Amino acid sequence: MPAPFEPYPGVGKVKPKVLRPSRQPAIRVLLVLIAAFFLLRYEITKKPASRHDFELAAAIALAVLVYPFVDGPIRLHSQGGLPVQSGFRLATEDTGPPLQGDRDPQLRQLGFEYAGQIIKPAGGNNVAVRMHIYLHSQNQDSAQLTEILAGQGTTPHFGFKARFKDGIAFETNDTANAPIFEDDPNYRSFRFPQVRSTDSLYRLHRRIKEKLFADHFPTMADKEGELAEFIARFEVAQQRLAQCGDYQLSRESDDYQLSIEPDCYRFMWKGAIRQSWLLAWPVKHIRALLLQSRSLRMAKELGLPINAELACINESKGSPP
């Protein structure tokens, strides 16, 4: 078993994990294809032995497909949890350049300035987060380069954020996974997973700001204030998750609760079932495909259609910035 390691200074140690074979999409697809092959052979030969082979292969494929829907809720309910506090804080030392290093010069070319780093050290859930924050004082927008560091690897995310004097805020990002929870009405998130161009994503962000938030007045603090606002927003989001109905508060003094940490929100059975099923294959991938369809439709409605092959706005059809 690989030893835990610290990917960056201050983020804590992350324990490497390997995806179990039953959760690997390629294995599941292979089992389905094998079952289909035996079914085709039986339809051709009509031999009892061929039927027996098909039934055996189909049973194995079905068991592998269903297993995560049974095992997932049990694992979440017994081991999962939501800390009372989000754990985000300012980085006390430079953790190094962002993983998406090519974004830095592109953001500076757009007028953004580097503001600082925010980290969330790895805790009981074995997930750490590192964020590089950039600010555009003239347009009153911010950008964040995010890295989610988990046992199975690092996932990068990129997005822009705007907030307004009435407390409303929104962000435009390239997140590929569909959200498990509904957006906070005061903090909406617009996802465009097909867009990899920094300039194109920012143009979509500016167009959303212009079309959907024209009646709101943007605001922005200095670097220290914006970094503090990011951390405060994470705390608000954490408390909103805790109140969604999927969790219940667990403390060390509880007689019938096992807690990974002294104070955390533990999964209720309905929350463990709901979240694990939404994250299981193929549900997760179907929801991701639906998200891509919605994002393409929204970009077209904004007048900035996306060229999915080039991962940017279709310049031949999109309107000028």
Secondary structure, DSSP 8 states (H G I E B T S, - for coil): ----B-SSTTS--B------GGG-HHHHHHHHHHHHHHHHHHHHH--HHHHHHHHHHHHHHHHHHHHHHHHHHHHHHHH-EEESS---EE-SS---S-SSTTHHHHHHHTT-EEEEEEEE---TT--EEEEEEEEETTTTEEEEEEEEEETTEEEEEEEEEEEBTTS-EEEEE---S--SS--BTTEEEEE-TT---HHHHHHHHHHHHHHHSTTS-B----HHHHHHHHHHHHHHHHHHHHTSSSEEEEETT-TT---SSSEEEEE-HHHHHHHHHHTSTTHHHHHHHHHHHHHHHHHHHTT--EETTTTEE-TTTS---
